[in-house]
Amino acid sequence: MNCLDCHQADASDVDAIQHEGFTIATIVSPKDCGRCHVVETEQNSSSVHANAVSLITDRMPVMAANLGGKAIIDAGCAQCHGSEVKVKGDGTLDTATWPNSGIGRINPDGSKGSCSSCHGRHAFSKAQARDPASCMRCHSGPDSPDRAIYEASKHGMAYFAHKEKMNLDSDSWIAGKDYVSAPTCVTCHMGAAGKLPSNHDVGMRNAWNLNTPVSEKQYLVMYEDGDKSEIPASQPVPDRGTEHTKIDGSAGKVKVVVTPDRRRKAMRMVCLECHGKNFATSFMDQFDSVVELYNEKFGKPAQSIMLDLYDKGLLTPAPFDEPIEFTYWELWHDEGARARHGAAMASPNHTWWEGMYLVSRNFYSKFLPQVRAVAGDEADVLISRYVSDVKEHHGWLDNPEKGNPILGYGTRKAGDD
Amino acid sequence: MIKFAVPAIITRRVVTALVIAFGSGVVFMLMLIEFDHQTSTEEFCTTCHSMELTASPYRQSSHYMPISGVRASCGDCHVSEGVLSATLDHVMGTKDLFKQLFGPDYDNPVVNNLHLPEAAFKAREWFRKRDSETCGRCHVQEAIVGSRADTAKIHQEDAVGKSCIDCHINLVHRKVPGKETFKRDAWNRMIEEEFGLEPGMADKILKGEVEPPEITADLN
């Protein structure tokens, strides 16, 4: 391999420059990598990773521009999600958009993604890409707390203790065959395991969407042209062979629809390389139950109340110009995501103390009081309808006299401290 | 005693004429040298206001203020070695003077920048045709050792068949892409953005369809 194998360009390319007598481009896009790595590029090109910019285009102006500013979009959002790289007339790359290794970067050649996001240039180390640290650059912090969750899980515990047995540099890296010590992010989300082939579409095995106000199981629609869409289970799922509108608004012919169950089965195949069937199924049950609990007890009521407040004109449509909008955002986006991710990846601490406990504390002690402040006389109706009347989850509020000796007022028994 | 027979044709007048001719020739050559010297200075070149726009980035470059204290002036790079070549360069260079007087308003930064790429391509071609000989006034290829491991190797092995200018462009003046990768459209859009012009204005200005906006050059 030499420089030109990757950096070669046609003089007509938007970002072509002349360098030491050669025509090259600074940016090596997935299109360039795909000259050799055909399958990987194809798999990634329609993945949720490659669409990381498209997916937040609507949200960015509000979230980052209003609360932050352009500098934050460039140095924050876009460094993980990707920038839309702008080439200036003198051949240089606009400094606001480059350097950038965001995984959904929109490249001058029109391709989406950045292989170097995980496969750091210029070593392209397999070991580095397979190491959870590669994912953690972005998957950490309040909205994607996977770093802390993985580190606190049994899987992470095993990985850090046995890293040298992970065979991270091996050409073949099949869980159960080439390594058994621990799974990394790659193992479960895209790695080969037993008969399950590896896949560079990182979201394929995800049965749930865990980063929405209310989680839904999701169908994966694959189109004839290779594009993909995620369809929440509550929405109509298109049939094979029919036309369907993609996320970007264009039409695509549906080739395959993958049900959430099938996606779950793929993920479960990874588990089965180390765990028994019952173990894996029961773990998934525990995870699903947490997601459903979050949905029913907090996610749906909070969402319904917020929508009603907007409908009634008690809140302005602009997000984040009222305190309760921050409260709600943090409830589902930060705390709620942490609880759900915590359960998905088996960190008890993040499932409860760092997750659902914070959701609960927020919901009862901040969100509902703010609803009362915003809605005034109308608050009681709203809260009864979505909260107090849902006895299964909130019935405990009807028994204010039921004390607890440690957590509140109550009769202490001898021996209690 | 040996006596030289002087041919009858060499009269006193002829000798006088030859002496005068020789003297005039010497004076003329000295004048050319002085002329070439005087017209190669930064001070002379920037008597045309448009050249200030070219000189401004030069004054930020390492050829103007290097740590070594050696300064390359306009003519050091852009005027050939040898009095005849140097004079020819200056004679050819008068076309720039004609363009300045009768061509577009190069003093206007918009016009100047829109025309800059072609000027850069011509200048590079000039260097290439002469195998970058004026670089050799200061730089000696064999002496390029550098402090990094590969510098010497690159300038010996990789440089075979290449001229300095093939790699070393955009050292001194405003960055202009290589001719082969240059895109006029993208360049025009950049200039429009830089000077806050409506998209499409640059093309019209180049065609002479609209007057360029009054903009005073910011030379800092």
Interface residues (C-beta under 8 A of the other chain):
Chain A: A11 D13 V14 A16 I17 Q18 H19 E20 G21 T23 V87 K88 G89 D90 G91 T92
Chain B: D158 K162 D166 C167 I169 R174 K175 V176 P177 G178 E180 T181 F182 K183 A186 W187 N188 R189 M190 I191
